[in-house]
Amino acid sequence: MKRHADNKKGAATGPSQRQLRAGELIRHALVEILREEELQDEALHNVSVTVSEVRMSPDLKHAVCFVEPLGAGLTGEDTTEVIKGLNRVSKFLRGRLGRNIDMKFTPDLKFIHDESFGTAAYMDKLFLDPRVQQDTRTLSDVLGEDDED
């Protein structure tokens, strides 16, 4: 008997509900661990890390964690070092994670820099450009009408 008969071969599908739930569980647990633990890697001292998303593999044995290091004056090179530091302590984090979550397997962790924060800042800057604002005005703005009656 065929399952998913309407799903064409090679068609892209998104993550399952199970993957999404497991990813959020891992993300919340990682945030708690990173907030409470003093990690022994030099690159991670005095740096706060935001975990924005965790994507799980279909078998839930691998997790890709998208993170954004926060700190005054962090350069691109510093960000790269923080990501490398997180990947160096990933075995330690995996051990702590195994104690904090109730899953059959504790996934291997891989940390990647989340570029979406930079993209959002760039988009905000674009929307403030006078040439773009000219195209986003509403008709009432152009005619000088007030919405208050």
N, C-alpha and C positions, 0 to 999 in steps of 0.2 A: 504494500500500500504506500502510495506517495504522500509525503508530507510536504506542505508548501507548494502545491502544484502550480500556483499562480506566480511563484518566484522563478524568474528566468535564470538560466545558468549564466554565471558571470555578473549578474546584477548586484550592484553595491547595496548593502544593507547596513544600517547603523548598529550600534551596540544594543545588546539585549537588556531587558529590565534587570536581569540578574547582574550583568556587568555594571550597569549604572548604580545599582544599590551597593554592590561591593566597592566600587570606586569611591562613593560618598562615605562609606564606613571607614575605608582606609584613609581618606583625606581628613576626616574628623579626628581619627586616632593619631595621625601624623602631626596634626596641628598641636594636639595636647602634648605629645612627646617632645616636639621641638620647643614648645613653650616651657616645659618643666625641666628638661635634661640640659646639663652642661656638656656639650659635645667637645671631644678632645682634639679636634682638628683646628690648627692655627687659623685657617681661612674662615672659620665659623665663629670666632670670638667677636663679641660686640656687634653681631649682625642679626637682624630679625628677618625671618623668611616667611613669605606668604605662599601658602599652597593653594593655588587657584583651581586645579583640576587633577584628578587621577583617572587615567584610562586603563582599564583592565583587559587582559587578553581573554579570549573566549573560555579557556580552561581555568581562569582566575589564578594562574601561577606566576604571572608577570604583571607588574604595574609600572606605568610610565607616569611620573609625577611632574606636573608643570608648576614651577616655582618662580617667584620674583623676590630677589634679595632686596631688603629695605635698609637704608642707612644713609646718613648724611655724607655726601661726597663720594658715593660709590661710582667708580668708572666702569666702562665696559670690561676692562681687564679684571677689576675686582669682582665683578659679577661672574665672570668665567671661573675665577678661582673659588668662589663660593659654591658654584655648581659642581666643580671638581671635588671640593671638600665634602659636599653632601654625598657624592657618589663613592668617596673613600670610606665614609662612615655608614654606608647603606646596610652592611651586614649587621652592625650594631643596632641600627634603627629597625631592621627586620626582626631581630631578636626581641626588642621592646614591643614591637607591633604584635608579635605572636602572643605575648602575655596579655595584651590589651583587647584583642578582638577574638571573636568566637567563629573561626572559619576552619575548614578542614585543612587547608594549606595556607601558610603565610607566604604571600607572593614575594618574588625578587623585586627589588626597587631600582628604578633608573630615574635619575633626576635630569630634567631638561628646563632650560630657561624659557619662561612664558613671554613670548613677544607681544601678546595682546595688549599689555599695559602701554608699551611704546606706541603701538598702532593707534590706540585710543587717544593718547596725547597728541599724536600727529593729526588725527581727525579733528580734535578740538581746535587745534591751531588753524587748520584749514577753514573751519566754519567761522572763525573770527576774521578771516581775510575779507576786506571790503568788496572784492570782486565776486566772492562767493555769496556774501550777504545780500548783494544786489539781486542775485538770482533766487534767493529764498524769501524775499519779501512777499507778503500777501497782498491781495488787491486792495484791501482797506488801508494798508500801510502806504501804498502808492498814491491812493486818492486822498490820504490824510484824514480819513474818517476815524472817529473814536467808536469803540465797541460799547461804551457806556451810554445808555439812553435814559 
